[in-house]
Amino acid sequence: MFTYDLLEAGCCYLIQEKEEKALGLIKVHFKSDHALCMSTFGEGEEIVWKRKVDPIHDIIECLDDKAVAGWEKVFYGEDAYYEEDDEE
């Protein structure tokens, strides 16, 4: 059994939070003294807080930049792009 305290800020992890749950992808944004702020990805992105002592059933892997880029293409779509607001 692992805890969220093991995870590093700025990294994406493939985890299984509970034994009976499916794998999930998270991105840790930052850590405070007792908690961490992270994004979870399901049907969309959700920003959540977890206590550092909260259990994780399994940490499958920390994804490298290449794996994250490949996942982003699938999650956001190959043709996804962000437009900047043109205020003139």
C-alpha positions in Angstrom: 0.0 0.0 0.0 1.3 3.4 -1.0 0.4 7.0 -0.1 0.1 10.2 -2.1 3.1 11.6 -0.2 5.3 9.5 -2.5 4.3 11.4 -5.6 6.3 14.3 -7.0 4.9 17.6 -8.1 4.9 18.2 -11.9 4.7 14.5 -12.7 2.0 12.3 -14.3 1.2 8.9 -12.8 -0.8 5.9 -13.7 -2.3 4.7 -10.5 -4.9 2.3 -9.1 -6.4 4.1 -6.1 -8.3 1.1 -4.8 -7.9 -2.6 -5.6 -11.3 -2.9 -7.3 -11.0 0.3 -9.2 -9.8 0.8 -12.8 -6.4 2.5 -13.5 -6.4 6.3 -13.6 -4.1 9.0 -14.7 -3.3 11.9 -12.4 -1.0 14.9 -12.6 0.4 16.4 -9.4 0.5 20.2 -9.5 1.9 21.0 -6.1 2.3 19.8 -2.5 1.6 21.6 0.7 2.7 20.5 4.2 -0.2 18.0 4.5 -1.9 17.6 1.1 -1.4 17.8 -2.6 -3.3 19.4 -5.5 -3.7 17.2 -8.6 -5.7 16.8 -11.7 -7.6 13.5 -12.4 -8.6 12.6 -15.9 -11.8 10.7 -16.7 -14.5 12.2 -19.0 -12.7 15.5 -18.4 -10.1 17.0 -16.2 -11.0 17.6 -12.5 -8.7 19.3 -10.0 -8.8 17.7 -6.5 -7.0 17.8 -3.2 -5.8 14.6 -1.5 -4.2 14.2 1.9 -0.6 13.0 1.8 -1.5 10.1 4.1 -4.4 8.9 1.9 -3.8 5.4 0.6 -3.1 4.3 -3.0 -3.4 0.6 -3.8 -0.7 0.7 -6.5 1.4 3.2 -8.3 1.8 1.6 -11.8 4.3 4.1 -13.2 5.5 7.7 -13.5 5.0 8.6 -17.2 7.8 10.1 -19.2 7.3 13.1 -21.4 6.9 11.0 -24.6 4.1 8.9 -22.9 2.4 12.0 -21.7 2.5 13.6 -25.2 1.0 10.4 -26.7 -1.8 10.4 -24.1 -2.5 14.1 -24.6 -3.1 13.4 -28.3 -5.7 10.7 -27.4 -7.3 12.7 -24.6 -7.5 16.1 -26.2 -7.6 14.9 -29.8 -5.1 15.0 -32.6 -6.6 18.2 -34.0 -7.2 20.0 -30.7 -5.7 23.4 -30.4 -6.1 26.4 -28.3 -7.1 29.8 -29.7 -5.9 33.0 -28.2 -8.5 35.7 -27.8 -7.9 38.5 -30.3 -9.0 41.7 -28.7 -8.5 44.7 -30.9 
